[in-house]
Amino acid sequence: MADVRSNKVLKACVLSFRAQSIRQSNKLHESFTLDNYPEFYTGEDPHDKD
């Protein structure tokens, strides 16, 4: 019985950790915007102006 309980706790920990990392990667994606990196979307490097 103790094994089953600890297994459930372990699963809950893994799930919450996974949710946390998903949330973090979403935040990372939000900061990775068009304004910061327009060359990825236009194919041009804005720092490469002559």
C-alpha positions, -999 to +999 in steps of 0.1 A: +000+000+000+028+024+008+043+017-026+011+028-044+009+060-023+045+070-030+040+062-067+011+086-068+031+113-051+059+108-076+035+111-105+021+143-091+056+157-087+064+148-123+032+163-136+037+196-117+073+198-129+062+192-165+035+219-162+061+243-147+086+237-176+058+242-201+048+275-185+085+286-185+089+278-222+058+297-230+072+327-212+104+323-232+084+322-264+066+354-255+098+373-250+110+359-283+090+384-303+090+400-337+104+432-323+134+415-308+143+392-337+127+405-369+154+389-391+139+355-383+107+365-398+118+388-427+150+370-435+169+403-432+193+413-404+183+448-391+218+453-378+232+449-413+221+483-425+245+500-450 
